[in-house]
Amino acid sequence: MSVNQNDVKEGRINDQLGTQLESLSAQVEANIERSRNAVADWKASLGESASRAAKTMDRYTHEHPWRMISSALVGGLLLGLLCGCGRSERSARF
């Protein structure tokens, strides 16, 4: 925006600034709306993916229950060993 002396004298600067402010405001509102739509689409996609994963896991659990039980047992055992190793080292010092 260029400002000349005639604009200053006639008070047109406020009109120009008001017009530019309205334009920027409209652009910001449009960007916010696009962002909201993108987040809504992302949430919907994430929800669908989570639902598909849960259905797949449920089906697999019903088809192979002993694999799931043994996997949980091994995972719990490893987690217990990892937690227990740190604890036994600390208690040995005291």
Protein Blocks (a to p, Z undefined) as FASTA:
>chain_A
ZZdfklmmnopmmmmmmmmmmmmmmmmmmmmmmmmmmmmmmmmmmmmmmmmmmmmmmmmm
mmmmmlmmmmmmmmmmmmmmmmmmmmmmmmmmZZ
